[in-house]
Amino acid sequence: MAVEVTREGAVAVVTVDRPEALNALNSATNQLLLAAVGELSADDSVRAVVFTGGGDKSFVAGADIAEMKAFTAEEARRFGALGQAVMSGIEAAPQPWIAAVNGFALGGGCELALACDIRLASEKAKFGQPEIGLGITPGFGGTQRLPRNIGVGWAKYLVLSGRHIRADEALRIGLVQAVFPKDELMPQALKLADELAAKSPLAMRYCKAAWTPPPTPISRPGRASNATSWRWRSPARTRAKAWRRSWRNAPPSSTGADLGRRRARPAAGVSGALSPRRRPADASASRTRPGWRARAHRLLR
């Protein structure tokens, strides 16, 4: 199984176990994670959860590029929505979730760690949001959770640069709460989980609910933008080329100017500026439906 759930008393341990793919998240793994999150959230005997990655190299190395490269726009949208459902489920779970980051936490892996309540890391852990190098944006809520945890400035630095940071730097900026030698990470995570499991479950649930942000007018568009950005506008050929170059650590060959569907409108007064928008040829047809002003006046009468 790509996702393993074990129990140690009142503590559950969830492990993404795809070491051959550095524990990357494909659709099947996300479905298993979503099911595991739902089952654990509904189990009152589970008081705390530790989340980690199988093997000794990676926590979760992001989304599975091997699967993503063949996505259509609609498949990409569904994949992004599924990943966001997993992250939101972890964030809204009644129990505290502890991320034991034992290696690479990149892209979706970093977003998984951000969805957890507490993040502990080994000295070998690395964090980052490298999506911009692939011509896409973080799709699992990273643009919303990063600034809440480390501030807007550091969030923009990580997302816009695509750089990776080590565990000591992650600790300095507040992305993780503690760093341990590799062999001590899981014992320390389980020790903390036992401590949290001994607390009042009702108080724990209320504390988490107080911190979990509601779907405000600000956060809703942000998360929707994360999901819809996976319906990338770049042509499949351009996208695949960017991904191949990223695997070879080659610099990008495109400035991105060819990725948008609309051209920038020249400034007024500049040669080539567009003329004002013209009325449709059949102007009378456009007046058959009352505009929003007329409808509003009608409602206010």
N, C-alpha and C positions, 0 to 999 in steps of 0.2 A: 504493500500500500504506500502511496506517495505521502499520505498523512497518517501518522500514528498518534493515538491518544492512549496514555497510560495513567494510572492512578497511584498516588502515594498518600493514602489517608484522605484528607479533605482537599488535597492539592492534585490537580490534573496537569499533565505535561503533554503539550501538543508539539509534535516534531514534523517538520516538512522534510521528507527523506527521499530526495532525488539527487544523490551525490554525483551521479554521472552528468547531471545538468547543472551542478552547483546550486541545487534546490530551487531552480527557476520556476516561476509560476506559469503553468499553462492552464487551459480552460478546465481540464479534469481536476487538477490540483485545487484550483479555486472553488470548484463545486464541492470537493471533499472538505475543504476548509470551511465553507459556508455551512455545510451540514454539521460539522463538528462544533462550530460556534453556537449554532442553534441548540444542539443537544446539551452542551455544557451550560448555556445560559438558562435552560429550563430545569436543570438539575440542582435542587437546593442543597444537596450534600456536597457539592463542589464549592469551596469557599475561596479558592485562589487558583490561578492558572499560570503556568510557565510556558512560554513559547520559545522554541529554538529550532535550529537547523541540524539536519543529520550530517555526519562526517566532520572533518576537522578544518575545512577550508572556507565554508560559506554558511552564513545564516540564511539568507535568501538573496540570490544574485540578481533579482529583478524579474521582469516578465520574460517568458520564453520566446526569444527572437526567432528561433527555428519555426515556431508556430505562427508568430505574428507576421512574418514576411509574406505569407500567402493570404492575409486577411483582405476581404473586401471592406468598403467603408462601413457597411451595416454590421459585418462581423466584428470589426474593430469597435464599433459603438457598443455592441453587446458585451464584448470582452471587458471594456472599460467599466460598464455598469456592473458587471459581475464582481470585478475587483473592488469597486467602491462599496458594494453590498457587504463584502467580507470585512473591509476596514470599518465600516459603520457598525456592523454587528459586534466587532471586538470593542469598539469605543463605547457602545451602549450596553455592553454586558453588565449584569449586576455584580459580578465578581471582579476583583482587580486582576489585570493581566500584566505579567512581567515578561519583557523581552530579554532573553539571554542571548545577546548577539555574539556569536562565536566566530565570525569571519566576515565575508563580504555582505554588506547590507546596502545594496545599490538599487536605485529605481524603486520598483515595487517592494523590494526588501526593506529599504529605508522607510517607505510609507507604511509597511506592516509594523515596523518598530514604533513609528509615530502614533499608530492607532492604539498601541498598548499604553497602559497607565504609567509604567516605570520601565526604564531601559538600563540594563546592566550590560557591560561589554567586556570582552577579553582584550588583552593588550594588542592582539593581532587584528582586531576588527577594523573595517574601513566602511565609511559612509559616503553617500553621494546620490545626486539626482542627475544621471548622465543623459537623460532623454533628449536634451537639446542637440546633442551630437548626432542623434538619429533623425532629426527633423520633426520631432513631436514634443509634446509637453508632458509633465507628470500626469498620469491619468487616474491614479487611485487616491486623490485627495491631498497630495503632498503640498500643493500650492496653498492649501488652506491650513493644514496642520503644522507645517514648518514654521510660519511666522508666529503662530500661537505658542510654540515651544522655544524658539530661539530668537524671535524678533524679526522684523521685516528685513532689516539690512542683511543679516546673515542668510536668511531664506533666499533673498534675491541673489546673493553671492553664489550660493550652492546651485540654484536652479539655472541661473543665466550663464554661469561659467561651466557647469557640468563637472566641476572638479571633485575629486575624492579627498576626504580628510581622514586622518588616523584617529584612533580611539582617544588619545590624549587631547587632541584638538576638539573632538566632539564633547569631551568632558568640560573643557574650558568654556565652550560657548553654550553649554546647557542642554546639548542634544541627548547626552546620557547622564545618569546620576552617579555612576560609580564604574571604575575600571579595575579588573582583577587579572592576575596571571591566568593563562588558559586553563590550567588544571583546577583552578579554584572557582571558575565562573559558575558552573552548574551547582556545586555545593552551596555557594553563596546565594544563588537565585532561589534554591529550594529552602534555604534557611529563612530568607525574607518572606517567601510564600507561606511557610508555616507560621511565621509571626503575624502576617496579615490574616491568615485563615482563622486565627484565634480571636480576632476582633468581632464585634457585633456585626452580623451580616446585614441587618436592617440599616444600621448606621453607615456601613460601607456602601450600600446601595444608594442611600440618600446623598452621601458625599460625592459619589460618582455622578449622580444625576445633577447635582448642583454645578459641576464643572463641565459636563457634556453640553456643548453649545446647541441651542435649539436651531431649527431651520429658519434663520432670520433672512430678511430680504437681501442681506449682504452675502451670507454664506451659500444661499441657494444658487444664485447665478454662478458663483465661483465653482461650486461642485459640478454644476451642469456644464460649465465650460470645460472642466477637467474631462468629463465623459465625452462631450461632443468633440473635443480636440482629438480624440482617438479616431474620429472619422476624418483623418488627415486630408488636407486639400492637396498635398503634394502628389503628383502622379506616381503610380506604383513603380515605374521604372526609376524615377528620381529617388524615391524612398529606398528601394533595394540597393541602389548605388551608394547612398549614404550609409546604409547598414554595412555593406561590404567593406567600405573604407574604414568604418569604425572598428570592425574586427581586426583590420590590419594596423590600427592606430595611425592611420593616414590622415592628413589634414583635410578638411572639407573642400570639395572642388566647386561647390556652388555657393553663391552669395545669398541664396534664398529668394532672389528677386523673381524667380520663375515659379515659386510655390503658390503664390496667391492667384485667385481666380479673377480679381479685378485689378486694373491698373490704377496707380495713384492719379488723382485729378490734378493737373497743373494749376499753380496758383494764378489768381486773377492778374491780368496784365502781362503775364509771361507768354512768350510766343508759343502757340499751340494750345492755349487755354480753351477749354470747352465752352461752347455757347450755353446760355441758360436753357434749362429743361423746357422743351416745347410741349404744347398741349397735344393730346392725341388727335389724329385726323378726324375722328368722329367725336367732337367735343360734346355733342348733345348726349351721347351714350354715357359719358362719364358723370352726367348730372342726374341720371335716372335714380341712383341710390343716394339718399341724403347723406351728407357727411357727418362726422362725429359731432360737430358743433350743433347741427340741427337736431340730431338724436338727443344730445344732452339737454337742449332747450325744451324739447318735448317732454323729457322725464321730469324737468323741474317745474312744469306748469301745475 
